[in-house]
Amino acid sequence: MHKNLEFYIKQLGISDSTLLNVTKEFSGKTPFAILSEKYISKAKEELVYSDKEIKSISLELKFNELSSFTRFFKKHTGISPQEYRKQYQIKTD
């Protein structure tokens, strides 16, 4: 998964405005919103179903700093990754 929309624009061979128009028409969301949802979904999955350190999860999701990942996650969920894990983690014993 890539965080940068430019990657997808190049892969698809379309302009950024075309990507915006197509995603808005079919989903009602911006490309950034769709990508953010994917990242949050993957982060939640890792936090719930793995024992990986949160820093490792943030690096896997291409965040250079744990603080950036934490801010991003909290902005989209209302709670920190640590709090989310405490509330929802399934123990893998």
TASUL-V848118 format. One record per pair of residues at least 4 apart in sequence whose ideal C-beta (glycine too) atoms are under 6 Angstrom apart, sorted by the first residue. I is the first residue (numbers start at 0). J is the second residue. D is the distance in whole Angstrom. If there is no record, write none. Layout:
I|J|D + I|J|D
This chain:
1|6|4 + 2|61|5 + 4|30|5 + 8|15|6 + 8|18|6 + 13|17|4 + 13|18|6 + 18|30|5 + 22|26|6 + 22|30|5 + 28|32|4 + 28|33|5 + 38|60|6 + 39|75|5 + 42|72|6 + 44|48|6 + 45|49|5 + 45|56|5 + 46|80|6 + 46|83|5 + 46|84|4 + 47|87|5 + 47|88|6 + 47|89|6 + 51|55|5 + 51|56|5 + 53|80|5 + 54|65|5 + 57|62|4 + 57|65|5 + 57|68|3 + 62|67|5 + 62|68|4 + 69|79|6 + 72|76|6 + 72|80|5 + 73|79|5 + 78|82|4 + 78|83|5 + 84|88|5
